Amino acid sequence: MTTLSEPQRKQHAESDTRLRVVLMLEIQDGAQQRFLDVYEQLRHQVASVRGHVSDQLCQSINDPRQWLITSEWEDQDTFLEWVDSSAHREMVKPMHGCVSDNFRSLRYAVLRETSAAGSTGTRAPIEVPPGLPRSEPAGHVGPPKAEPGPDGVVRHALTFTVKPGSEREVARILSGYASPRAEVDEHTRLHRTSLFMRGNRVVRAVEVVGSLGDALRHVAMQPEVRAVEEAINPYLEEARQLGDPQAARAFFARAALPAKQQAIASSPASARLHRHAVLYPVRTGQGQAVAELLGGYDDLATADPTGPVAASTVFQREDVVVRLVDLRVPAEADPAAALGVAGDQEAAALGKLLDLGAQGDLRSAAGLAAVLAAHAMSPITDRSSKDN
C-alpha cells in the first residue's frame, strides 16, 4: 500500500473527483470509415450514461492508424460501474472488428485544471445552459441527446431541491418571471414549459420543437430567466455558481431528468386537457422498473382515443420518477389514470416498487385517491408558445 506524503495528501484533498480516461487504439487497415461510423453511433449512447461529462476523438498526425479517445467522468465510481456492466460490453461490440488487439486504457484522477484565465490559450469558457449535457471538447456546448416524441416534440426536465421552509418564496419567484420569446430560429421554438413542486422538490419540464440544445442556450441568455435563476440560488439545498462554467455544468448535469417514456394519442387531442404531474415514492433501486411499468401503461392508455390519457411523459433519473400526463378529465375524477394504474395486477406490481405506507392501497378507489393526494405535484407555471 502506497503512503502519501503530506504535500501529496494536501494536493489530493484539494483536487476534485473527476476522472480522465485515455484509450489508445490502432485501427485495422481499411477499417477507418467503419470505425468512424461506429464511433459516431457510440458517442451519443455514451453521452447519455450517468456520470459522463465529455469526450474527444483524436487521430495521430504522424501515423493515421493511431487514434486516441479521451473522456471525462464526474467520478471514478460512476465510470467503473458503467465500464464493468453488461450494457457497456454490448455497446462496444461493434468496435471489435475495427480495432486491433494492441490498445491501452489509462485512467487518471483530475488534480488541477487551467482555464482561459490562465496561460493555456484555450477558448473563453461558455456558460452551460440548465440541463445541458456535455459530450464535446471544452469550450463547446453540444446539444442534449434527447429524442423527439411521437408528435415530433422534444421533452426534457430538470429537478432540484430547495431548503425546507423556503417553498412558498421559491414558488413565488418561479411563477413570476416573464416568458422568453418562443421563436429561437427558423427551425427551433419553445413549445411549452411546465413547472411543478412537491414538498421541497422542483421539476421543470420543457418541450421544444427543433433543437433542444439551441432552445436551452436561447433561454439561458434571456435576462429575465437569468434573474430568476439568481433569485432562487440562496434557497437551493445544493449551492451552485452559475458564473463558473464548470460548476454550472456539474450542477445542471445532476439536475437533468431525462424523458424515458413518451406516449401520445394518435387521435387529435380535445381542446380541454388537464396537465398533471406525480412524484412517485420509489423504493431504493427501483426507479427504472417504475418508469418502464408506467410507460407500458401509457402505451396502452393512449391507444384508446376515448380514454382519459391523451399524452404522457415519464421522466426518470435513478430513483427520481415523475410522470407528466395530459388528461381529458380532471385528475381527481380518475385517480387510476392520473397515477398510471390499469387494474389490480398492475396495481400490485407498481405497489411493490413504491413506498406507499399503510394507506397506500392502489387496488381501491379510496387508496388511489389517497396516493394521488399524497404525491401529486402542485402546478406553479404552465406556459405554451401561444402564451408568448
Backbone hydrogen bonds, N-H to C=O, Kabsch-Sander energy under -0.5 kcal/mol:
donor,donor_aa,acceptor,acceptor_aa,energy
4,L,2,T,-0.5
9,R,5,S,-2.8
10,K,6,E,-2.4
11,Q,7,P,-2.4
12,H,8,Q,-2.8
13,A,9,R,-2.3
14,E,10,K,-1.7
15,S,11,Q,-0.9
15,S,12,H,-0.5
16,D,110,V,-0.7
19,L,73,W,-2.1
20,R,108,Y,-3.8
21,V,19,L,-0.5
21,V,71,S,-2.9
22,V,106,L,-3.3
23,L,69,I,-3.0
24,M,22,V,-0.5
24,M,104,R,-3.1
25,L,23,L,-0.5
25,L,67,W,-2.6
27,I,65,R,-2.7
28,Q,98,C,-2.8
31,A,28,Q,-2.1
35,F,31,A,-2.5
36,L,32,Q,-2.3
37,D,33,Q,-2.3
38,V,34,R,-2.4
39,Y,35,F,-2.8
40,E,36,L,-2.3
41,Q,37,D,-1.4
42,L,38,V,-2.7
43,R,39,Y,-2.8
44,H,40,E,-0.6
45,Q,41,Q,-1.2
46,V,42,L,-3.0
47,A,43,R,-1.8
48,S,44,H,-0.6
48,S,45,Q,-1.0
49,V,46,V,-1.9
52,H,49,V,-2.0
53,V,72,E,-2.8
54,S,72,E,-1.3
56,Q,70,T,-2.7
58,C,68,L,-3.1
60,S,66,Q,-2.8
66,Q,63,D,-2.3
67,W,25,L,-2.6
68,L,58,C,-2.8
69,I,23,L,-2.6
70,T,56,Q,-2.1
70,T,68,L,-0.5
71,S,21,V,-2.3
72,E,54,S,-2.7
73,W,19,L,-2.5
74,E,51,G,-2.9
79,F,75,D,-1.3
80,L,76,Q,-2.7
81,E,77,D,-2.4
82,W,78,T,-1.5
83,V,79,F,-3.1
84,D,80,L,-1.7
85,S,82,W,-1.8
88,H,82,W,-0.5
89,R,85,S,-1.6
90,E,86,S,-2.3
91,M,87,A,-2.1
92,V,88,H,-2.0
93,K,89,R,-0.5
93,K,90,E,-0.7
95,M,92,V,-1.7
96,H,92,V,-0.6
96,H,93,K,-1.7
98,C,95,M,-1.7
99,V,95,M,-1.4
100,S,26,E,-2.8
103,F,101,D,-1.6
104,R,24,M,-1.9
106,L,22,V,-3.3
108,Y,20,R,-3.1
110,V,18,R,-2.5
111,L,109,A,-0.6
115,S,113,E,-0.5
118,G,115,S,-2.2
120,T,115,S,-0.6
132,L,129,P,-1.8
140,H,137,P,-1.8
142,G,140,H,-0.7
146,A,144,P,-1.6
149,G,153,V,-3.0
152,G,149,G,-2.3
154,V,208,V,-3.2
155,R,147,E,-0.5
156,H,206,V,-2.1
157,A,257,L,-0.8
158,L,204,R,-2.1
159,T,255,A,-2.4
160,F,202,V,-1.7
162,V,200,N,-2.6
163,K,235,Y,-3.6
166,S,163,K,-2.3
170,V,166,S,-2.6
171,A,167,E,-2.6
172,R,168,R,-2.0
173,I,169,E,-2.2
174,L,170,V,-2.8
175,S,171,A,-1.7
176,G,172,R,-0.6
176,G,173,I,-1.0
184,V,182,A,-0.6
184,V,188,T,-2.1
185,D,188,T,-1.9
189,R,209,V,-2.3
190,L,182,A,-2.8
191,H,207,E,-2.5
192,R,207,E,-1.7
193,T,383,R,-3.0
194,S,205,A,-2.6
195,L,381,T,-3.1
196,F,203,V,-2.9
197,M,378,S,-2.1
198,R,201,R,-2.1
201,R,198,R,-2.1
202,V,160,F,-3.2
203,V,196,F,-2.7
204,R,158,L,-2.6
205,A,194,S,-3.2
205,A,203,V,-0.5
206,V,156,H,-3.4
207,E,192,R,-3.0
208,V,154,V,-2.5
209,V,189,R,-2.5
210,G,208,V,-0.6
212,L,210,G,-0.6
215,A,211,S,-2.1
216,L,212,L,-2.6
217,R,213,G,-2.2
218,H,214,D,-2.2
219,V,215,A,-2.5
220,A,216,L,-2.6
221,M,217,R,-1.2
222,Q,219,V,-1.5
226,R,222,Q,-2.4
227,A,223,P,-2.3
228,V,224,E,-1.5
229,E,225,V,-2.4
230,E,226,R,-2.3
231,A,227,A,-2.0
232,I,228,V,-1.8
233,N,229,E,-0.8
235,Y,232,I,-1.6
236,L,232,I,-0.6
236,L,233,N,-1.5
237,E,161,T,-2.1
238,E,161,T,-0.6
239,A,237,E,-0.7
242,L,240,R,-0.5
244,D,241,Q,-1.7
248,A,244,D,-2.9
249,R,245,P,-2.5
250,A,246,Q,-2.2
251,F,247,A,-2.3
252,F,248,A,-2.6
253,A,249,R,-1.9
254,R,250,A,-1.8
255,A,251,F,-1.6
256,A,252,F,-0.9
257,L,157,A,-3.2
259,A,155,R,-0.5
260,K,258,P,-0.7
260,K,314,V,-2.9
261,Q,314,V,-1.5
263,A,312,S,-2.7
265,A,310,A,-2.7
266,S,302,T,-0.6
273,L,271,A,-0.7
274,H,327,L,-3.0
275,R,273,L,-0.6
276,H,325,V,-2.4
278,V,323,R,-1.7
279,L,375,H,-2.4
280,Y,278,V,-0.7
280,Y,321,V,-2.1
282,V,280,Y,-1.8
283,R,353,L,-2.6
286,Q,283,R,-2.2
290,V,286,Q,-2.3
291,A,287,G,-2.3
292,E,288,Q,-2.4
293,L,289,A,-2.2
294,L,290,V,-2.6
295,G,291,A,-2.3
296,G,292,E,-2.2
297,Y,293,L,-1.8
298,D,294,L,-2.4
299,D,295,G,-2.1
300,L,296,G,-1.4
301,A,297,Y,-2.8
302,T,298,D,-2.5
303,A,300,L,-0.6
304,D,301,A,-1.1
307,G,304,D,-1.7
310,A,308,P,-0.7
310,A,326,D,-2.7
311,A,326,D,-1.3
312,S,263,A,-2.7
313,T,324,L,-2.6
314,V,261,Q,-2.9
315,F,313,T,-0.6
315,F,322,V,-3.3
316,Q,258,P,-2.2
317,R,320,V,-2.0
320,V,317,R,-2.3
321,V,319,D,-0.7
322,V,315,F,-2.6
323,R,278,V,-1.9
324,L,313,T,-3.0
324,L,322,V,-0.6
325,V,276,H,-3.0
325,V,323,R,-0.6
326,D,311,A,-2.9
327,L,274,H,-2.7
327,L,325,V,-0.6
328,R,308,P,-2.9
333,A,330,P,-1.2
334,D,330,P,-0.7
334,D,331,A,-1.1
338,A,334,D,-2.1
339,L,335,P,-2.1
340,G,336,A,-1.5
341,V,336,A,-2.9
347,A,343,G,-2.7
348,A,344,D,-2.5
349,A,345,Q,-2.0
350,L,346,E,-2.7
351,G,347,A,-2.5
352,K,348,A,-1.5
353,L,349,A,-0.6
353,L,350,L,-1.1
354,L,350,L,-0.7
354,L,351,G,-0.6
355,D,281,P,-3.2
356,L,354,L,-0.9
360,G,357,G,-1.2
361,D,359,Q,-1.7
362,L,360,G,-0.7
364,S,361,D,-0.9
368,L,364,S,-2.6
369,A,365,A,-2.2
370,A,366,A,-2.1
371,V,367,G,-2.5
372,L,368,L,-2.5
373,A,369,A,-2.2
374,A,370,A,-1.8
375,H,371,V,-1.7
376,A,372,L,-2.0
377,M,277,A,-3.0
378,S,197,M,-3.5
380,I,195,L,-3.4
381,T,195,L,-1.4
383,R,193,T,-3.0
385,S,191,H,-2.2
387,D,384,S,-2.0
388,N,385,S,-1.2
